[in-house]
Amino acid sequence: MSKVIVVIPARFGSTRLPGKPLADLGGKPVIQHTYERAALARGLSDVIVATDDQRILDAVGAFGGRAMMTRADHANGSERVAEVVTSIDADVVVNVQGDEPFIDPGMLDEAIEPLLKDPQLVMSTLSREITDTSILNTPSIVKVVSDLSGYALYFSRSVIPYGRYPEFCHWQEHVGLYAYRRDFLLEFVKWPPTPLEQAESLEQLRVLEHGYRIRVVETTRGEDVPCIDTPEDLERARRYLQMRSQGAA
């Protein structure tokens, strides 16, 4: 049996929404929603918040969750996750962003499953079909193309593939949920940034540039579920939660 843990990187100093993990969402901080949703995935040994701020550490402890303090100078969430798992025994590590309060736990199951089935696989992630072609030219929407076996060929902020013959295009949005072998994650974060990674500002390209494969699982879950990057996103999430609560009543 593989030991699977979830680590949720959560820093206080977000540029567009400072203090985002502690923002109120229906009477709970955002980070609590994310933690509780992630914890519903199957077969987990632990869920841990990785943070650089005492206020987040205290908030997680207040709702009965587990959090660990990390350095403040990490360049990205992967490095923060890696610092936590350095001292933790695990086989598979799932990186869940702290600003995903409505994440479907089934998406974690989908990302984890390939690593449980294939002991040679080091990393997996998710994609979702793009049905609204108006977003294809949006740089914040990362696109991914995969080979016939479901392994990533490339990730880009540009349109891939180019639609010379659009009837053959199956455009996919990358969903930023990652599952890693623990030992591979600890190795990956030590590598310096690579040229394509720096050109696109996409750290997963570092993995491809080093010749490793990333399994991409196409999901139908989580579409139209808001994540939180800006104050406007937070208001949208509050409306979404209210509508969902009214629907369940």
N, C-alpha and C positions, 0 to 999 in steps of 0.2 A: 504494500500500500504506500502510495506517495503522500508525503506530508505537504499540504497546500496551504499557503497563507496569503492573505490580502494585506497590502500595505497602501495606505492612502496618504500621499504627500499633501500637506496643507501648510502653506506659509501665510503669514499675516500681511506682508507687504505687497499685495497685488497692486499693479500700477493703475488699473482702471477702476478697481473697487477695493480699496484698502479695508482689511479686516473681514474680507468676504467669508471665510469659514465660520465666523461668529455672527454673521448677519441673521436677523430673525426671520424665520420662515414658518408661519403657522404656530408660533409659540416654541419652536425649537431652533437651535442654530443650524445653519446649512450643513455643517460637518456631521451633526448627529443624524440627519436624514440620510446622508451618503453612507455613513457607517452602518446604520440599521438596514438599509437596502442591501449593501454588499454582504452583510452577515447572513443573508437568506440564501446565498449560493450553496450548492451541495458540497458536502465533504470537506469543509474548511477546518483547519486546525486552529486558526487564529486570525483576527482582524486587528490591525495596528495602524494608528495614525502617526505619521512621521512629520514632526513640526519643528519650527525654529523659534517658537514663541510660547512663553509661559502661559499666556492667556488661553491659547488653544489647548495646551496640555491640561490646564485646570478645567476647561469646559468639557473636554472628553472624559476626564475623571469624574466630573459631576454627574454625567448621565450613565456612568458605569462602564464606559469603554476603556480601551487600553491605548495609551499614547507613549511615544518615546521622543526625547529631544534630540535634534540633530544640529549640525553646524549651520550657520546662516549664509555661508558663502557658496552653496551649491549652485551650479549653472542651470540645473533642470531637476525635474521630479525624479528621474531615473537615478541620479546621483544620491538624492535624499533617501530613496527607497533602498539603494545599495548600502548606505551607511547603516541603516537599521538591520538589514538581514546579515550583515557581517557577523553579528553576535547572536544570530538565531539559527537554529537547526531547521532546515526546510528543504524540500526537493523542488517545488514549484512556487514561484512568487508572482502574484497578480498585482499589477500597478493600476489602481483605480483613482482617477482624479477626484479631488475633494469637492469640486464644484458641480458634481453630478448627483443632486439630491433625489432624483427620480430614476436612477439607473435600474434597469431590469436585471434582477439576479440571474435570470436565465442567460444573459449575455456573458456573464462570468463563466457559467457552465460551458458555454460554447467555446470560449477562448481556452479554457483549461483542458477540455477533452482531447484535443490532438496531442498534447504533451503527455497525457496519461496513456494514450494508445501507442505512441511512437517514442521509445526511449532515446532515439537518435536526434529527435527534434529539439532545438534549443529555444525557440521563440515562436509565439503566435499572436495574432491580432484579429480584428474584425473589419468587415466592410459592409456597406449597405448600398443597394442599387439606387442610382440617381434617376429619378423619374421626372424631376423638374429641370429641364435642360437650361433654364435661365440662370442656374447657379454654376454652370460649368466654368465660367470665366471668373469666378470669385476666388481670389487667392487664399482666403481663409478656409475654404473648403478644399481639403487635401484629397486628391484623387489617387487611386491605386489600380495598377493592372497586374494580373496574375497569369501564371502559365496554366496549362490544361490540368495540372494536378493540384492547383490551388495554392501555389507558392508565389510570393510577390516577385514581380519582375522590376517594378519601379514605383515610387511614390512621387507625386509632384503637385505643386500648386497650380500648374498649367493644366490645360485640357489634355488628358491622355486616355485612350488613343485619340489622335486627331481624326475628326469625322469626315474624311474624304468620302467614304461610303457609310453614312450613319446607320444604315440598316444592319451593319455588322458590328456596331458598337454596343457594348454592354458596360456603360459607365458606372463606376463604383466610387463611392465616397469612403475614405478611410475613417474608421471609428477608433478614436485614440484610447483603446483599452488594450493593455499588453499583458501577456503571461510569459514568464521566462523560467528556464532552469536557473536555480539560484547561482550555481557556479559560473554559468555563462554571464549572468548579469554582473557579477563581481568582476569578471574579466572585461566585459564590454565597456564599463564606465571608466576603465583605465586607459582606453585607447584615445589618442588625440582626435579632435574633429577632422573629418575627411573632406575632400574638395566638394563632392556633390552635397553632402550634408550642409556645408557652409553656404553653398550657392542657393539651396532651397530653404535653409533653416529648418531641416527635418532630421532629427537625430536618428531615426530608424534607417536612414540611408547609410549610416556608418556600418550597420550590420551587413547590408548588401555589398558595400564596397570592400568589406573584408572577406567576402565569399561565403557567408553563412546564409541559410535559407530561413525565411519567415513564412509560416503557414498563415494564410488569410482565410478566415471563415466568414462566409456571407451570412449576415443575420437579417431577419425581418422584424426584429424587436427594436423598441426604443425610438421609433420614428416619431417626430413631432413632440418629443419629450424635451423640455427646456433644460439646458445647462446654464451656468451663471458666470458671465465674464464682466458684465457692466451693470450699472444701476438699473438700466432699462430691462436687462435680463432678470434681475431680481424681482422687479415688479411683475414681469411676465410669469415668473415662477410662482409668485404669490397668487396670481389670478388662476393659474393652472391648478394649484393645490386646492384653492377654494372651490373651483368647478368640480374637481375630482371628489372632494368631500361631500358636496351637494349631490353628486351622482350616486354616491354610496349610501346616502341617507334614505 
